[in-house]
Amino acid sequence: MTRRTPPRPVDVGRLFPEVLPFRRESVRLHPRAGRPTYRDSSVGGPLLWPAVEAWPLCPEHEGSPMVPVVQVYRDSVPGLVPFPDGCDLLQVLWCPRRHSDHRWIVPHVRRRRSDAVGTPLEAPPGPAEWEEDYLPRPCVVHPETVTEYPSWDLREDVWDALEDRFLALDEETGWDYQRHLSTAPGTKLGGYPGWSQHPDWPDCAGCGRRMEHLLTVRSTEADAISRRAWTPVEEDDDTPCQGPGLVLGDLGGVYLFECPHCPGRPFDHRYDCA
């Protein structure tokens, strides 16, 4: 079954043309509990991993194996998601244990050519220990492209100029710009990070430029307030979906960034609490 986000309840561009220059597209993955294979795009599902290639290990926990978090094939998502030349598969893993300096997880990003994998690894190693909240259950995905406008990332001067009109719309219609009209919630590729708090974009250590948002992994598809605007039309917004079952910082999120300008596309990550 496909998943389709309902149309925005109001015309954001007409009401607030000042935000149009900041419009972006993102791909909502809509993960739902299922039985994906390594030939599928998934959240928490098995990865297409070469049998001859070492499995990623946590650098802090004495080589504890990481776990699959997201796998995306290029042909399963719209062309808006950038893949490096020669690659058609994005894989993200992390260590599902607590780490020093209050870090929830330690991620690993791998890009590859699926047709160059050869014999796939049938039984990857699993961690000896893990935090249940950081271990995603296997989910199939239903990629969908949506238009976003910045929420926390909206320039301060633009927000100040629009704040009274945002409040007036909320009072008249019950639609809140930040929760209902701007940034899509849930796990997604591209667009704006699903910040719960103030933005914290990393800069590339190699070239100094601000990195680009690659992936948001959220604890939930949408919270109790945003659900009424973002729940797919195929589902009941009163019934929470059966997704990956993550609890990241009190229903927060993990955000991955990459630098497309430097060799190897270095990555970094951030996280925050809801």
HELIX and SHEET records of a PDB file:
HELIX    1   1 VAL A   12  LEU A   15  1                                   4    
HELIX    2   2 PRO A   17  PHE A   22  5                                   6    
HELIX    3   3 ARG A   74  SER A   76  5                                   3    
HELIX    4   4 SER A  100  HIS A  102  5                                   3    
HELIX    5   5 SER A  114  ALA A  116  5                                   3    
HELIX    6   6 GLU A  132  TYR A  134  5                                   3    
HELIX    7   7 GLU A  156  THR A  173  1                                  18    
HELIX    8   8 TYR A  177  SER A  182  3                                   6    
HELIX    9   9 ARG A  227  TRP A  230  1                                   4    
SHEET    1   A 6 GLU A 144  GLU A 148  0                                        
SHEET    2   A 6 ARG A  24  ARG A  28 -1                                        
SHEET    3   A 6 LYS A 188  GLY A 190 -1                                        
SHEET    4   A 6 GLU A 212  ARG A 218 -1                                        
SHEET    5   A 6 GLY A 253  GLU A 258 -1                                        
SHEET    6   A 6 PHE A 267  ASP A 272 -1                                        
SHEET    1   B 6 ARG A  32  ALA A  33  0                                        
SHEET    2   B 6 CYS A 139  VAL A 140 -1                                        
SHEET    3   B 6 SER A  42  VAL A  43 -1                                        
SHEET    4   B 6 VAL A  67  TYR A  73 -1                                        
SHEET    5   B 6 LEU A  89  CYS A  95 -1                                        
SHEET    6   B 6 VAL A 106  ARG A 112 -1                                        
END                                                                             
